[in-house]
Amino acid sequence: MFTERPGHAAGRRHSILLAAALGAALFMPAGGACADELTPQQQLAHDIYKELLEIDTTTATGNTDRAAQAMAARLKAGGFADEDVHAFSPAPRKGNLVARLHGSGARKPILLVAHIDVVPANREDWSVDPFKLVEKDGYYYARGSGDDKYMAASFVTNMIRYKQEGYKPDRDIILALETDEEILDRDALGIQWLLKNHRDLIDAEFALNEGGGVGLKDGKPIRNSIQTSEKVSVSFLLEVKNSGGHSSVPRKDNAIYRLAEGLVKLSQFDFPLHLNETTRAYFAKSAQFESGQTADDMRAMAADNPDPAAVARLSASAVYNAQLRTTCVATMLQGGHAVNALPQLATAKVNCRVMPGEPMDGIKAALVRALADDQIAVTQIDQAVLSEPAKLDEQIVGAIDKLSGEFFPGAVVLPVMSAGATDGSYLRNAGIPTYGHSGLANDINDIRAHGKDERVPVKSFYQGDEYLYRLVKALSGGT
Ligand SMILES: [Zn+2]
């Protein structure tokens, strides 16, 4: 077939290639794939990934409109009609895309979601150019390579593949690429804008979104996560005011000391245990990765009123503690206005990650109780996006179980609650149950999202792309 090096005459080659290659059903979980041995399908995935990664879509300074336009062009070149592809620009440099593959309509659509903005990357901190796709040591390096352009590129590529093979699903398959996820859609130009202005275009029975990857330990897949819920991020400002004065005549009542005393009390405060369907299943299934007392304690979380000693032991691990309860932590501190003046104001910022379903005003009240000082004013400083967990739907979990067994033999399919936030919370609030599930395999100790030298294993990229292709088919009546 085609031996040309990647990147020549992409559009023409792909449609012919795909029509030919797809007929031959060449695809299986990619082994030691690297750029030189790519199948036509993998070549398209590579090129779309490269195109997306090399558009700087840093939320504050980059251009997601260019990325949305580029993916619209790819979909149209791949055979989608103009009326089924919409690239929106709600503001300068900001872009969202929606595309639809029509099905029989026997069931409500499935929505595939991926954000196209990325967090900043300082060139001088990286060993490679963060806005160039670099293959090195079996990895693809670039800002957004994992978060979240792997999923965006895979979804676009697979939509073209479905189109090219004439796939007729029993439900429409909708793709939404949104901007501004990395700022929690603060200005409502991304997922909220789509929900508000084009709900009809993205309405669906459920959605697949980022989150929930495949954990590798010593190269072996051990868990394949389904993110069904996420904790709610909300922040508070703590303030202590004081009349101040000259620092040469200090008094006991000092704004900085007072705040510090309150923070020490907060550091010793724990919210009550709060388990839910997802976290109980998480602990029950994760016990096998632990041994001895920890494994026993994890199994103990299945009880209605787990043994307090087991809870206390598990809470000693920051990762497990974050799955057991709401947490609040001081993240920023300021005080004083001059070195020779007694401070008139001391402030701190506290970021809380609230268990889904816990009332917001209860959080503030708990903080006030923990600080136990009415001189410390507590003010909520951002809007919390509450979202109910998505149900562990058998149709979805069943399909994942089956496919995961084929692609990631030995990995436990694990429902998880993410301590971080995604656009899934807005979708869930809008009544679209959303599952974070990427199929992207990464070493559990090499998570580089938001960090420097972000990378994904080359093999995992093509394996994940194929996994998502198959999963969406399995969830839309295809074989
Ligand atoms: Zn992300």
Residues whose N, C-alpha, C, O or C-beta is under 5 A from the ligand:
A	BS01	ZN	D147 D148 E210
